[in-house]
Amino acid sequence: MSSILDSDVWPLAQSSSFPYGQGRAFIFASNVAQDLPSDVATAFVGASANAVADVQLHPAVRLSAVRAISNFCRHLSADLVKPHQSQFINGLASIIPQLSEDSAHIALEALHFALRVDQDITASLEPVISEVAMGVWQRYPGDVLLTSIVIDIVEDMAGNVSAREAFSQRALPVIGAAITQATDGMVVSSGIDLLTGLLKGVPTPMPAGYTETIFPVLMQVLTASSDSEVLQSGQACLKYFVQKDAERVAQWHDENGKSGLEHIVHFIAVMLSPDASESAALFIGDLVAKVVQKCGAYIAGNDFAELVRIVTARLATAHTSSFCASNIPFYSQLVIRHPTETVSLLSSMEFGGRSGLEVVLSVWFKSYLDVQGYYNRKISAVALTRLFTLNDARINSLVVPGDLIPNAANNGKIVTRSMSRTNPDQFTQIPASAKIIKLLLAEIEMDVESTFARSGGAGLSAVIDEDELDNDGGDDGWEDDGGDGLGDTDAFGYLDDLAGSDFDDDDDEDDEDIQADPIYNQDLNEALGSFFKQAVQSDQSSFRTSIVPLLTDREQTVLSKICS
């Protein structure tokens, strides 16, 4: 490598006679940055910084140097890059305004990586960074890629203690003008997204003045808008106001004495009105769940009950699975905090001849697998364990769809929509308590399958002997002590060790409240394993006689191995 760099790559990087070769030399060196000797890396870093700022060089060379800077900032130690950070940022700031929309994202991304090298140097160059970042967004507010990079820069600058105040003073007027004066909904939505990035970056609670000055403007815009993109962006932004500054939001009042929290609840009610679009309210569930997390102390009991009624009423007429699933975390939070009270409240409500409890559980069961997000999936599962543990007659008496009944009329055929309407799928009817057990067993099985897939294993299907399941003794097979009829016992060691395993996926949650929640850090499989063992041992909800006979052979086998 050293000989190639010395004899070919470095000389080519210095030769302006072959601009495309010169550019490729910069890119090649940056692609192997982690393997470069420190002296060679230092030389290429300096050469890249000079190339970006040299207006005499061919544009291809300068743009290649831009890409190299991005790689160097990501892959080299800060000590090697820091001496050239100011030169990087100033050079990138000079070239970005000259680039087309198609090329600007390359330089903007490099700027984003460069400002992360050293916080103090970044703060000293805040005016330059602010001007170029907000300037490129004003030129191309509709470019999704550029906007996403600008949002990242905004978030980083808002998180820089030394730069935050000055950056906010420059950025907020630009953002405010976009969301209040623009006639294009796309520009307004993009401006709100920038504001969300700013809020994500600032500390909790927000600096004084943020809520008092920005929140009222945002609420005015959202109240007057019917644009789906604007409303969706607004829901995400309001969530961060509640997350970061719930107390100030609750304490702020308009000229009519209406609090900020009342404004948010009213907005939620409008978004969940019967004639409102489900797609426009796609992120309202996150906002409502955050209100439950952060604002319980600021909402009176009657007002809280009304919020539950509003969400449940809309859920009773919902059609899209994504909308239904997005609201499940709201109920998960309620159940985890106040299980008995939540069941009682929902049971006291009626929607089209159905109780609120029936509405919520029907949607929850149907959309359980559609819930998005690592944390949301966890709290959904944990909340179901709480509901089952209540052993509440109001839950146990509900009858819901269970397993699919094979449809002989459609057997072996390609089923069209008209055929589905003529011969719709039929399901067994089972108690809600049994449905909860089926869903939680499926949750464990999915996690095990995912682990096998990541490790290159054959999966749970290979562990379970389907022929033996077919010949299983039936409903009592799960009680066998010796594992008879349950397949390869050694293979089931994966399940035997379930309580000690960690099948959690990587997660990108940046929510401080979520990360502080013990459930977030809990091993879900261990918790579910303990839940099942306790349910079986104590025979909760007449587990052996009322639940087990309703499980499939496969579900009984998995349950048996968990409890063995």
N, C-alpha and C positions, 0 to 999 in steps of 0.2 A: 504493500500500500504506500509506504513512504517513498519508494523509488518512483512509482507512478505519479504521485503528487508532485515530487520535486522535478521530474523530467518532463512531464506532460501537462498536468492539470494547472499547476501554478503558473508556468510560462504562458499558457493559453489564457488564463485569467488576466494577465497583464498585457495581452496583445489586442489592441483595438483594431487591427487590420482585419480580423475575422470576428465581427460582432456576435454572430450566432454561436460560434464556437466559444467565444469569451463568456457569453451568457450561460452556456451549458457547463462551463467549468465552475462557475459560481454554484449552480444548482447541484452539480455532482458533489462538490465538497460539502455542501450543506446537508445533502442526503446521508452522508456518512459522518456527520459532525461528531457523533459520539465516539467514533473510532479515530479521530484525528489527534495527533500529538498536540500538546497544548500550544507550542510555538507556531505550528502550522494553523491551528484553529484561530489563534490570535491574529495572524496575518490575514486570513480570509475574512474574519469579522471586520477588521479595519478596511480591507479592500472593498467589501460590500457596502460599508457605510460611505466611503468615498464615491463609489460608483453611483449610488442612488442620488447623491447631491450634484453630480457632475453633468451639467446640461449639455456638454459637448459630446457625451457618449451617445451611441446609437440607442434608441428607445428599447430595443430588445435586450440590451445589456442592462439597462437601468431596471427594467421590469424583472429580469432574472435575478438581479441583486435584491430586489424587493422580496421575491420568493425565498431567496437564501436567508435574508434577515429573519423571516418568519421561522424558518427551520432552526437557525442558530439560537434564537431566543427561546425556543421550545426545548432544544436538546443539549445545549451547552450550559455549564454552570454559570450562575449569576456573576461570579467573580471575573469570568472571561468576557462576558458581554457588557457588564456595567460600565467600563471605561468608555464605551462607544454608544451607550443608551441615548444620551442627548443628541448625538449626531444621527442616530437612527431615527428618532422621533422627528427632529427638524427636517431631515431629508425626506421622510415619508410625507410629512405635512406639506412639503413643497411640491411633491409629485402628484399627490392625490387629486388636487383640483384640475390637473392637466389630463387626467385619464378619462376614458369613456366609461359608461355604466358597466360594460362587460368586464373591464379591467380593474375598476376601482375597488372591487371587493378583495382582490389579491393584496393590494397595498393597505386597505383598511384592516384586514385580518392581521397583517404584519404589524401594524400600529398597535392593535389590541395585545399581541404577544409582547411587543416591546415595552409597553407601559406597565407590564407586570414584573419586569426585572427588578426594579428598585422603587419603592413607594415614594421616597423623598425626592428622587430625581423626577419622577412623574409629576409630583405636586408642584415642583418648580417650573414645569412646562405646561401647567394646566391651561393657561390662555391659548397656547398653540393647539393643544389637544381638543379643547372645547370648540374652537373655531373650525377645525377641520372635520371633526365628527358631526357636529350639528350642521355644518355647511353641506356635507355630502348627503346627509339625510334630507335637507331641504331641497336639494337638486333632484333626488330620486326617492321620494317618500313611498312610491308604489313598489319599489324593488324589495321583495321579501328577504332575499339573502343579505343585501346591504343593511336593511333595517335590523335584521337579527344581530349583525355584527355591531352596529351602533348601539343597540340595546345592551349588549355585553360590555361595551366601553362605558356606557352611562352607568351601569351597575357597578363596575370597578371603580369609576371615579367617585361615585357616591359613597363607596366603601372606604375610600382613601381619607383618613382622618384629616390630613393636612390640606387636601384639595377639595373636600366636600362642600364647604360653604361657598367658595368662589365658583366652583363648577355649577352648583345649583343656581346661583345668581345669574349665570350666563345661559344655562340650559332652560330654566323654567319659563322665561319670557318667550322663547322659541316654541316650546311645547304648548304653552298657554295660547299663543296665537293660532297654532295649528288646530287645537281642539275647539276653540271658540269662534274662529273666523273662517276656517276652511268650509267650502260648500261641498267638497267631495268627501263622501263617507269614508273612503279608503284612507284619505289623509288624516281624518279625525281619528279613525281607528288606530292608525300607525302612531299618531301622537300620544294616544292613551297608552299604547304599548310602551312607548319611551318613558312615560310617567311611571308605569308599573316597574320598569327597570330601575328607575331612580329610587322608588320606594323599597324595592328589594335590597338595594345596596346600603341604604341608611340604617343606623342602629335602631334597636328597640329600647325604649320608645323613640319615636321620631324626634328630630330636633324641633325645638319650639317654633311654632309658626307654620309648619308644614300643613297640618290638618286644618288650621284656622283659615289659611289662604287658598289652599289647593282643593280641599274637599268640596267646598260650596260650588266652585266652578265646575268640577266634575259632575256633581249631582244635577246642576242646571243643564248640562249637555245631555246627560243620559235621560233626563225627564222629557226633553224636547225631541229626542231622536227615535226613529223607527227603523233605523238601519241595523240589520242583524250583526254585521261585523263590529259596529260601534258598541252595540249592547253587549256582545260577547267580551270585547276588550274591557268594557266597563265593569263587568262582573269580576274579571280577574283582578282589576285594579282595586276595586272596593274590598276584595278579600284581603289585600295587603294593608289597606287602611285599618281594617278590623284586626288583623294579625299584629301589626306593629304599634297601633295607637288606639286600642279599643276605648281606653278611659277618656281620652280627649274627644274621640268621636261621640261618645255618649254625653260628654259635658258640653259640647258645642251646640248652640241653639241659633236658629235663624231669627229674623226680625219678628216672626209670629210665635216664637217660643217653641218651635218644633225642633227636637234634638236631632243630631246626626244619625243616631241609631234608628229613630223613627223614620227618617228619610230612607234609610237602607231597607227597613222592613216594608215600607210602602213600595219601594222599587221592586223588591222581591215579589210582592203581591201583584204588581202590574205584570211582571214577567211570567207569572204563573197563572194569570187570568185565563179563563177558558178559550178566549179567542186569540191568545198569544201564540206565536210560533214556538214549537219545541226546539227547533234548531237555534233560534235566537237566545233561548234560555239554557243552552247546553252546559254552561259553566255555573249556573245558578246553584246547583247542588253543592259545589265547593264553597260558595259564599255562605250558604245557609249552615253548612257544617261548621264553618269557621265562627259564625255567630254563636252557635251552641258552645263551641270551645271557649270563646273569649268573653262573651257578653252576658252570660247567665246572671251575673250579679246586677246587671243594669236593666234587665227586662222584668217587668211585673208578671206575676203568675198568669193573669188573664191574657196579657199580650203574648206571652210565650205559647199559651194554648192556642191562640189565634194563629200564630205562625205555623204551628203544627197542622192546624186545620187547613190553612192555605195550601201548604205543600201536599197534604194528603188528598185534598179535593182535586188538585191537578193530576196527581198520580192516578186517581180513579178513572180518568179519561185519557191517559197517555197512550200513545201508539208506538213510538220508536223505542227500541231496546236501549239505545245509547242514552236517551233522556232518562228512562227509568233507572238504569244502572247508575247514572250520575247523581241521583238523589238518595241512593241507598246509604252512603256514608252519613248522611244527616240522621237517619234512624239508628244507625249503628252507634253513633255518639250518644243519642238519647238513651238507648237501651243500656249501654255500658255504664252510664252515669246514674240513671234512675230506672232500672228495669221494671219494677212493679208499677211505679207511677206512669211510665210510658204505656204499658199494656192497658192500664185502667183508663188513661186519657183516650187512647185510640179506640177502646171498646165503647166509650161513651159517644163517639161520633158515628154518623150514618151518612152514607153517600150512595144514592141510587139503590137503596134496599140492602146495602152491605155495610157492615161495621168498618170503621177505620182500620181496626186490627186486621180484618180479612183483606181489605184493600192492600195494606202495606205488606203483609206476609205473602200474598199472592204474587205481587210484583217482585218482592225480594227473592222468593224461591225461583221465579221464572228468569230473573236477570242476575242471579248470583254469580254465574260464571262470566258475566259481561262486565263486572266491576273492574275498573282500571286502576292500576297503581298498587305498589307493594304494601303501603300502609293501609290503604282502603280495603284491600283484600283481607289483611290481617284483622282489622277491627270488625269487618263483616262476619268473619268466622267466629271471632271471640264473642261478638254480640249474640250470635245464634246459640252458642253454648250457654250464655246467660239466660236466654229465653227458655231453653230446654230445662235448665236446672230449676227454674221457677216452678215447674210442674203445675202450671196454671191451667185450670179447667177450661178457661176461655181460649187458650191456645190448643190444648189437647182435643177439644171438641170440633175444631175447624177441620174440614175435609178438603184436601187439595189434590191436584194431579200427581200421581206417582210415576210408575214405569210405563213406557210405551208398550201398547198391546199390538203385536204384529197384525197388520191389515192384510188378510188373505186376498182381498179384491185387487190390491196393488202389488202383490207378490211377483217379483221377477220383471216388473215393468218399470219403464222410465215414467215417473210421476210428474204430470203436467199440473199447472195451477188449476185448471178446470177439474182434473181428476181429484186434486186435493180438496176442492170444494165439495165435490160429489161424495167422496169417501174420505173425510178428514181423519187425521190420526186420532186414535182413542188411547186414553191412559187409565191405568188403575186409579182408584180413589183411596187415599190413605190419610191418616191423621197428620196434622202439621208437625207434631213431634217426631213422627217417623220420617217425614221429609227432611227435617233438620239433620237427622242422623245420616241419611243418604247423602246429603250435600257435603257434610263434613268428612264422611268417608271418601267421597270423590275428591275433596280438597287434599287429603293425605295422599291418595293414589296419584293425583296429578303431580305433586311435589316429588314423589318417588320416581315417577316416570321421567320427570325433568332431570333429576340427578343421574339416573342411568344414561339418559341421552347425552349429558355433558361429559360423562366418563367413558362413553363409547360402549356401554353395556347394552344388553338385549332388552332391558325394561321389565316392568312388572308382569307384563303378559307372558313373558318367557318363564317367570318364576312360578306362576300359577298354572298348574296342569289342568287344562280345560276339560280333558276326558274324565279326570278324577272329579271335577266339579259336577259334571253331568251325572256321575254315579254316586254323588255324595248322599249321605243319609238324610239330607233335607234340612229342615229347620233346626235340628238339634246338633248339626255337625260342628257348629262353632264352639260347643261345650267340650269337645274331646280334649283329653289331657295330653295325649301322646303325639298329637299332630297327625293322627291317622286320617287318610283321605284328604290331606291338605297339601299334597305335593312335596317337593324337595325341602326338607327342613333346613338344610345348610343354606340353600339358596335364599330361604326366608330370613336368614340372619340379617339381611339388610333391613327388614322390618323389625326384627327383634331389637335391633340397635336404634330404632327410630327415635326413641325419647332422647338419645344422646347425640343425634345427628343434626346438622344444620344445612337445610336445603334452601336457605334464603338467597334470592337473586340479588345482583348488584342493584343498588338503588340510587337515584339522583335527587332525592328529596332535599330541598334547601329550607324547609320549614322548621323553624326553631321549636315550635310547639310540638310538632310531630316527633322530632328527634328527642324531645324531653319526655315523651309519653313512654312509660314502661312497656306498653304493648309493642311499640316500634322495635325495641331491643329484645323482645321476647322471642324465643324459639317457638314458632307456631306449631311445629310438628310435636315438640315436646309437650306443649300445652294441650294439644288435641289428644295426644296419647294418654296423658293424665286424666283428661276429661272422660274419655271412653272407659278407662279402667274404673274410674269412680262410678260412672253411670251403670256399668255392669255389676260391680260389686255391691252397690247399694240398691240395685234394681229400680233406679229412678224411672218414673212414669211407666211402671210395670214393664221394664225393659225386656225381660225374657219372654213374657207372654204376649205383649202388645206390639213391640217393636221388631224383635228378631224375626218372627214369622213373615214380616213384610219386606225383609231384605232379600236381595237376590243371593244365589249361591256364592257368587264372587264377593259380594259385600260381606257376607257372613265369614268367608275365608279371611279376608283382610282384617275384619274385626277380631277374629280369633287370634291371629298372629300378633296384633297390637296388644291384646290383653293377656297373652301367654307369658 
